[in-house]
Amino acid sequence: MKAAWYEKQGPAREVLTVGDMPDPAPGPGELRIRIAASGINPGDIRKRQDDFGYGMPYPRVIPHSDGAGQVDQVGHGVSSEWLGKSVWCYGGQSYRPFGTAAEFTLVPAAQTVPLSANATMEQGACLGIPGITGHRAVHVAGPVSERTVLVQGAAGSVGLCAVQLARHAGARVIGTIRTPAEEQTARQAGAHEVLVNDAELPAHVRALAPEGIDHIVEVAFAANIERDVELLKMGGSVASYATNAGTPTIPFWLLVFKNIQLFFLGSDDFTPEAKAAAARDINAALEADWQGFAIGERIPLSEIVRAHELAEHPQHPGRVVVTL
């Protein structure tokens, strides 16, 4: 099979290779997907760059955890009913060496999800990490039906999933954006109200939610935690999946006096039950006509270096996907 891989970490242009590898065969509990599209997430880039300082977990890594395609082989213990199905998958390169940037990938059947008939392969390739992270960020503190949820960074990949999944769950959703140009993206995801995250944000939020926010989904923990505490009602909660600074300070006593709960979320280590619940709700949202992601770039596998560079430095709005 054709595949992309790296055997050392660093800039895409210096470490990514495209070549031939043996076709893989599924083991017990696994199935093989003929990949049509492979999604690039920030975590894939950070692993390749060794931003987390963990080094090379395997001698050779095929990158990308998310992808979509058709099941063409199943391993022992996996129902033959999967054969021929269009699917999306997650966790392809989570605690595993070989992800979805290849003609074939092997994934545990539990990490494979039927692709909604009204979703494209490119859409399916974008769902895993953002959708599962967004779902957990919405639901980690409990049910959100009839509660007010603020999603910081509502136009980002995780943010727009969180907006859609919170609305799908019956929440009133306020989304924040960096610039007015992002408003349409947040509204299409389902935000009831969209606000620019500027100096006027607290006043605008208080006008919309005088009693305060019940739950906040946070993309920039260090930058926003003081403001988040100000906006939350007594007993509110923050679920953060990213930060702009690795060692943030926190307003401890303000958190204490308002009995705020903080949740820190790393998608690789969510429970299988949480991931399965997310997959079900993501598919339900798609089947209810959620439009998913705008695709900004479709790049062939042979040009994966360019795909990674575009994901790091976007030239167009929307997601970058690698096509096969």
C-alpha positions in Angstrom: 0.0 0.0 0.0 1.0 3.6 -0.4 1.5 5.3 3.0 3.0 8.4 4.6 5.2 8.0 7.6 8.0 9.5 9.8 10.8 7.8 11.6 12.0 10.9 13.4 10.2 14.0 14.7 10.5 17.5 13.3 9.2 19.8 10.5 6.9 18.1 7.9 9.3 18.9 5.1 12.2 17.2 6.9 10.6 14.1 8.3 7.5 13.0 6.3 8.0 10.3 3.7 5.6 8.8 1.2 6.3 5.2 0.0 5.2 1.6 -0.1 4.5 -0.6 2.8 3.0 -4.1 3.1 -0.8 -4.3 3.1 -1.9 -4.8 6.7 -4.2 -7.6 7.8 -6.7 -7.2 10.6 -6.1 -9.0 13.9 -8.8 -10.2 16.4 -11.3 -7.5 17.0 -10.0 -5.3 14.2 -11.3 -4.3 10.8 -9.4 -2.9 7.8 -10.6 0.3 6.2 -9.7 1.3 2.7 -9.1 5.0 3.4 -10.8 7.6 1.1 -9.9 10.7 3.3 -7.6 11.2 6.2 -8.1 14.2 8.6 -5.3 16.3 10.0 -5.7 17.6 13.6 -3.5 19.8 15.7 -2.6 16.8 17.8 -1.2 15.0 14.8 1.0 17.9 14.0 2.2 18.3 17.6 3.0 14.6 17.9 5.1 14.9 14.7 6.9 18.0 16.0 7.3 16.4 19.5 5.7 19.4 21.1 4.7 17.3 24.1 8.2 16.0 24.7 7.3 12.3 24.6 9.7 11.4 21.8 9.1 8.7 19.2 6.6 6.2 20.6 7.3 3.7 17.8 10.2 3.4 15.3 7.8 4.3 12.4 4.6 6.3 12.7 1.9 6.7 10.0 0.2 9.9 11.2 -3.4 10.9 11.7 -6.0 9.4 14.0 -9.1 10.3 12.1 -10.3 9.0 8.7 -13.1 7.7 6.6 -13.5 5.0 3.9 -14.9 1.5 3.3 -14.4 -1.6 5.4 -12.8 -4.3 3.2 -11.6 -6.9 5.7 -12.6 -8.0 9.2 -10.6 -9.8 11.8 -11.6 -12.7 14.1 -14.6 -11.9 16.2 -15.8 -9.0 14.0 -19.2 -9.3 12.2 -19.0 -9.7 8.5 -21.9 -7.2 8.3 -19.2 -4.5 8.4 -17.8 -5.5 5.0 -18.5 -2.9 2.4 -19.8 -0.3 4.8 -18.8 3.3 4.6 -17.4 4.4 8.0 -15.5 7.0 9.9 -13.0 6.0 12.5 -11.2 7.6 15.4 -8.1 6.8 17.5 -6.2 5.3 14.5 -2.9 6.6 15.8 -3.9 6.7 19.5 -1.5 4.3 21.3 -1.0 2.7 17.9 1.8 3.2 15.4 -0.1 3.3 12.1 -2.9 5.9 11.5 -5.0 6.8 8.6 -2.5 8.5 6.2 -2.3 5.4 4.1 -4.4 3.4 1.6 -5.4 1.0 4.4 -5.6 1.3 8.2 -6.5 -1.1 10.9 -8.8 0.0 13.7 -10.6 -1.8 16.5 -14.2 -2.3 15.5 -15.2 -0.4 18.6 -13.6 2.7 17.1 -15.4 2.5 13.8 -18.7 4.2 13.2 -21.1 3.9 10.2 -21.0 7.1 8.1 -24.3 8.9 7.8 -25.7 8.7 4.2 -25.8 12.5 4.0 -22.1 12.9 5.0 -19.2 12.8 2.6 -16.0 10.9 3.2 -14.2 14.2 3.7 -16.7 15.1 6.4 -16.2 11.8 8.0 -12.5 12.2 8.1 -12.9 15.3 10.3 -15.2 14.0 12.9 -13.2 11.9 15.4 -11.0 14.1 17.6 -13.0 17.3 17.3 -16.4 15.7 17.6 -15.5 13.4 20.5 -13.6 16.2 22.4 -16.5 18.6 21.8 -19.0 16.1 23.0 -17.1 15.4 26.2 -16.5 19.1 26.8 -20.2 19.7 26.6 -21.4 16.8 28.7 -18.6 16.2 31.3 -20.3 18.2 34.0 -23.7 16.6 33.5 -26.9 17.2 31.4 -27.1 20.5 29.6 -30.7 20.5 28.5 -32.3 23.9 29.3 -28.9 25.2 30.6 -26.8 28.0 29.2 -23.5 26.9 27.7 -20.8 29.3 26.5 -18.4 27.9 23.9 -15.2 29.8 23.6 -13.7 29.6 20.1 -17.0 28.6 18.5 -15.7 28.7 15.0 -12.8 26.3 15.6 -13.0 22.6 14.9 -13.8 21.4 18.5 -15.8 24.6 19.1 -18.2 24.2 16.3 -18.7 20.5 17.3 -19.4 21.6 20.9 -21.9 24.2 19.7 -23.8 21.7 17.5 -23.8 19.0 20.2 -24.8 21.3 23.0 -27.7 22.6 20.9 -28.6 19.0 19.9 -28.7 18.2 23.6 -31.2 21.1 24.3 -28.9 23.8 25.7 -29.0 27.5 25.0 -25.7 28.1 23.3 -23.7 31.3 23.2 -20.6 31.1 21.0 -17.6 33.4 21.1 -15.4 34.2 18.1 -12.2 36.1 17.5 -13.4 38.3 14.6 -16.8 39.1 13.0 -15.7 37.1 10.0 -16.2 33.9 12.0 -19.8 34.6 12.9 -21.4 32.7 10.0 -19.4 29.5 10.9 -20.6 29.7 14.6 -24.2 30.3 13.6 -24.2 27.5 11.1 -23.0 25.2 13.8 -26.1 26.1 15.8 -25.2 28.9 18.2 -28.2 30.9 19.4 -26.0 34.0 20.0 -22.5 34.8 18.8 -20.2 37.4 20.5 -16.7 38.6 19.7 -14.4 37.8 22.5 -13.2 41.3 23.2 -13.3 43.8 26.2 -17.1 44.1 25.9 -17.7 40.3 26.2 -18.7 40.3 29.9 -21.3 43.0 29.4 -22.7 41.4 26.4 -22.9 38.0 28.1 -24.6 39.5 31.2 -27.2 41.1 28.9 -28.0 37.7 27.4 -27.7 35.6 30.7 -28.2 37.9 33.7 -28.0 35.0 36.1 -24.7 33.8 34.7 -23.5 30.9 32.5 -23.9 27.3 33.7 -21.1 25.7 31.7 -18.2 26.9 29.6 -16.3 24.9 26.9 -12.8 26.4 26.8 -10.1 26.4 24.1 -7.7 29.0 25.7 -7.6 28.2 29.4 -4.8 30.5 30.5 -6.1 33.5 28.5 -9.8 33.2 29.6 -10.0 31.6 33.0 -10.4 34.8 35.0 -13.1 36.0 32.6 -14.8 32.6 32.7 -15.0 32.7 36.5 -16.6 36.2 36.2 -19.2 34.9 33.8 -20.1 31.7 35.5 -23.0 31.4 38.0 -22.5 29.8 41.4 -21.6 26.1 41.0 -20.8 26.5 37.3 -18.2 24.5 35.5 -15.4 24.9 32.9 -14.3 22.1 30.6 -11.0 22.9 28.9 -9.3 20.9 26.1 -6.5 23.4 25.2 -4.6 26.3 26.5 -2.6 29.2 25.1 0.1 28.8 27.9 1.3 25.5 29.3 1.6 26.7 33.0 -1.3 29.0 33.6 -2.1 30.8 36.9 -5.7 30.5 38.2 -7.8 32.8 40.4 -8.0 30.2 43.1 -10.2 32.1 45.7 -12.7 33.3 43.1 -13.0 29.7 41.9 -13.5 28.5 45.5 -16.0 31.2 46.5 -18.2 30.4 43.4 -17.7 26.6 43.9 -16.6 26.2 40.3 -15.7 22.8 38.9 -12.8 22.5 36.4 -12.4 19.7 34.0 -9.3 19.1 31.9 -9.9 16.9 28.8 -7.5 14.8 26.8 -9.4 12.9 24.1 -7.0 9.9 23.8 -7.9 8.9 27.3 -11.7 9.4 27.5 -13.5 6.2 28.5 -14.7 3.9 25.8 -18.3 4.6 27.0 -17.8 8.4 26.6 -16.4 7.9 23.1 -19.2 5.6 22.0 -21.8 8.1 23.4 -20.1 10.9 21.4 -20.1 8.9 18.2 -23.8 8.1 18.6 -24.7 11.8 19.2 -22.4 13.0 16.3 -24.2 10.6 13.9 -27.6 11.7 15.2 -26.6 15.4 14.6 -25.5 14.6 11.0 -28.8 12.7 10.4 -30.7 15.7 11.7 -29.0 17.8 8.9 -26.0 19.2 10.7 -23.7 20.3 7.8 -20.5 19.4 9.6 -17.2 21.1 8.5 -16.3 23.3 5.7 -13.5 21.6 3.7 -10.8 24.2 2.9 -8.2 22.0 1.2 -8.2 18.5 -0.4 -4.6 17.4 -0.8 -3.5 14.0 -2.2 -1.4 11.7 -0.1 1.6 12.2 -2.3 1.6 15.9 -1.2 1.1 15.3 2.5 4.0 17.6 3.4 2.0 20.5 1.8 -1.1 19.3 3.6 0.6 19.5 7.0 2.1 22.9 6.2 -1.4 24.2 5.1 -2.9 22.8 8.4 -0.2 24.7 10.3 -0.6 27.9 8.3 -4.0 27.9 6.6 -4.5 29.8 3.4 -8.3 29.3 3.2 -11.1 28.7 5.9 -12.0 25.2 6.6 -10.4 21.8 7.3 -7.4 20.3 5.5 -8.0 16.6 4.4 -5.6 14.2 2.7 -7.4 12.3 -0.1 -6.6 8.8 -1.4 
